[in-house]
Amino acid sequence: MKYCVFNLAINIYVAFFVISIRTLTFFSIGFLSIEPFMAWFLLFLHLFLFHFPSFSSSSSSFNFSCHHNDSSALLQFKSSFIIGFSQCVPLLKTATWKNGTDCCSWNGVTCDTVSGHVIDLNLGCEGLTGTFNPNSTLFHLVHLQTLNLSYNDFFDSHFHYKFCGFQSLTHLDLSDSNLEGEIPTQISHLSKLQSLHLSENYDLIWKETTLKRLLQNATDLRELFLDSTDMSSIRPNSIALLLNQSLSLVTLNLHYTRLSGKLKRSLICLASIQELDMSYNDELQGQLPELSCSTSLRIIDLSGCAFEGEIPMYFSNLTHLTSLTLSNNNLNGSIPSSLLTLPRLTFLHLYSNQLSGRIPNASLPNLQHLIHLDLSKNLFSGQIPSSLFNLNQLYTLDCSKNKLEGPIPNKTTGFQELNDLRLNDNLLNGTIPSSLLSLPSLVHLVLSNNRLTRHITAISSYSLKKLDLSGNKLQGNIPKSIFNLANLTLLDLSSNNLSDVIDFQHFSKLQYLKTLSLSHNSQLSLTFEPNVNYNFSYLSKLDLSSINLTEFPISGKVPLLDSLDLSNNKLNGKVPDWLPETMNSLTFLNLSQNMFTSIDQISMKNEQL
């Protein structure tokens, strides 16, 4: 904005200068009285443009000069580190830091436009490597308001109390910078903090009193990211008391902070909180914390802990909730039907618990914004609710590894955006609905290990990459439409009752195929064209065991083949000459239970013969 105003003023200046010269020339005889007016006007513009620094940008060529002491401090700070390995691509901002140049023009540096003092320093992802000295000249930059040193490597460096001397600091980010040791109590002096990011400093230790003082004093603190730091010394039943000190927190991340112990039903009451993550504190036990008065919550992640008991009813009062993750706990009981009435819910993950009962059918139509639903690895029973198949926005649906039974719903009016459907390892029976095999956006379809029967109908979901129908009771032919699925990388039809006669060459049409398994289909017969070199450029796993093969299936280019299982067939004679040539890529080979007369040419560490 300032730059635009400055350019506009320059244009006005030039225009008026030209006009004034022409005007003075034209009226030089009769109207000499206008000359003093133009002189004063030009003088005013000159003063306005070149003597008011507020109209110059700190990043432009017209900036106010950097304060000399700050410039010297930055150069010394830079020289105390080397540019080494970085987890992200180093941005090399410090390459622009040159002695004798204005530090306000350096990348990563922002100056106050009046005083010239450095107020913002952003060296995140710079690749700085070395030990952070307590006497670092960085601490001379006492006017800093924003400091970002994230994703650097300050090995063997402590979080020194001098970091707490930046009295004007509003934003501090030291994430993933390899700091260690105890957080100094003086951090509570940073009373103006609005954002504190200390994530992924695994050996950075919090004490209960230190965190309490910080939350009491930093009354404007909105973002607190402490994930992957060490909070193991904080008692579990003090957590709520500590957090309730803050009225301003909007985002709180305590992921993998090594909180442990049994959490009694405690009320975490954060009036402004919108995002709460306490996930993967796997020794944190007890009941889910009470969050009923934190009504602004949008995102909750309490996964990967050891919480037990039923899902509390209060979640249904959090009407702003868009994402709820309670997976990988020990929760039991049924899903409260009221939970499925939240109007804005887009993400619901309840997998890997001990939840049971039926999936509520009547409430599901309320979830018209739901995108991700994962109920896998529980004990749900009964039929799949038909209303689940009418959700238009659903992108992933995983109900695998439960005790669901009955047919798959036949009418699919939703699922137009569905990308990933997993119903494997249940007790489902009946046929595979044809509507399921024609979904336009489907990429992964996994229905394995059920009791599905009858024929596989034509497949027109051309976006499919993974199709796993193994471990069922499917009968009849392999539909020819499978060979039109050009994006397919995995095809598993093993352990069924398929009874087709099919030319193996058809499978080579699937040019991106990585895994092919047709095993344990005793009535399936494969034929092989003589003198045909099959081209499977990406094939790494081929399982044709237990299908009554009488000849070797492949020859030609299979450069990435890693696993080959041809066991329990009727192969005889000698092993073909091309097989030893592929040995360099194979890590698993099973030719057992065949009728070979010679396998002398095979020598391999990991073969199973």
Secondary structure, 3 states (H helix, E strand, C coil): CHHHHHHHHHHHHHHHHHHHHHHHHHCCCCCCCHHHHHHHHHHHHHHHHHCCHHHCCCCCCCCCCCCHHHHHHHHHHHHCCEECCCCCCCCCHHHHCCCCCCHHHCCCEEECCCCCCEEEEECCCCCEECCCCCCCHHHHCCCCCEEECCCCECCCEECCHHHHHCCCCCEEECCCCCEEEECCHHHHHCCCCCEEECCCCCEEECCHHHHHHHHHHCCCCCEEECCCCECCCCCHHHHHHHHCCCCCCCEEECCCCCCEEEECCCECCCCCCCEEECCCCCEEEEECCECCCCCCCCEEECCCCEEEECCCHHHHHCCCCCEEECCCCEEEECCCHHHHHCCCCCEEECCCCEEEECCCCCCHHHCCCCCEEECCCCEEEECCCHHHHHCCCCCEEECCCCEEEEECCCCCCCCCCCCEEECCCCEEEECCCHHHHHCCCCCEEECCCCEEEECCCCCCCCCCCEEECCCCEEEECCCHHHHHCCCCCEEECCCCEECCEEEHHHHHHCCCCCEEECCCCCCCEEECCCCCCEECCCCCEEECCCCCCCCCCCCEECCCCCEEECCCCCCEEECCCHHHHCCCCCCEEECCCCEEEECCCCCCCCEEC
